[in-house]
Amino acid sequence: MQTNLTRIREQTIKLFDTTPLIPNKAVENMGAACHPFAKSIFFYHRNRQKWLDISTPNNYAFYRHLILDRINSLSLPFIYDMILDDYKLTWFQLCKDYMSREDFAYYLKHSWLDEEDPNQNPTVDREEVLQYFRQADKHHLMNPSDLAYYQNLPHTLTIYRGVSPHRAKYGLSWTADQDMAMWFKKRYESGSQGQLLTAVISKKHVLAYIDERNEHELIVDVFKIQSQIYPVT
């Protein structure tokens, strides 16, 4: 199957149209907003040399026209770059059925990596993500060195997960490197303590190894080991 860019463009436009532009109440006075294509209700139009408030109907319609023109003229990598990080997995969920095997694996991996907290995406649950990783061609999903590491994993291994405060305890991201897990545990500690977890897992429940950001990440089917996860004391 080849990537169907026409259908991906349609799905990307669907994401724009079905997601309301919601002001971020935490920083509402600054004009911050939540939307796959906008971090702010203010948009600077270079030709007009003025700021537009896209929360108003007329300006929103104008902004939508500009964005749709870009979607319909750009190639897939540039369309992906238009999507803000918090919506990468949601975009992938909409577009995955129209991708080649190579693009499916590539954009799954990068959507997973680019979202700050993919384990708590409100529209793509962990069971779905696991299904995507099972479907992905591992030769496209992992670069050669990561694939070699993955293929050489022992039949059983000890893994760790560092959980920052307010993050999903039973996420899919683990590592065999305890020091790296400890770094993730402490990353956002400020008053509230994180947690360091460990488990012994069969290799068959490890779906991928991704080290493109030097995080030694193992994508793990946590539902197969949830009853065997313990805190490190």
Buried (B, 14 or more C-beta within 10 A) or exposed (E): EEBBBEBBBBBBBEBBEEBEBEBBEEEEEEBBBBBBBBEBBBBEEEEEEEBBBBBEEEBBEBBBEBBBEBBBEBEBEEBBEBBBBBBBBBBBBBBBEBBBBBBBBBBBBBBBBBBEBBBBBEEBEBEBBBEBBEEBEBEBBBBEEBBEBBEEBEEEBEBBBBBBBEBBEBBBBBBBBBEBBBEBBBEEEEEEEBBBBBBEBBBEBBBBBBBEEEBBBBBBBBEBBEEEBEEBE
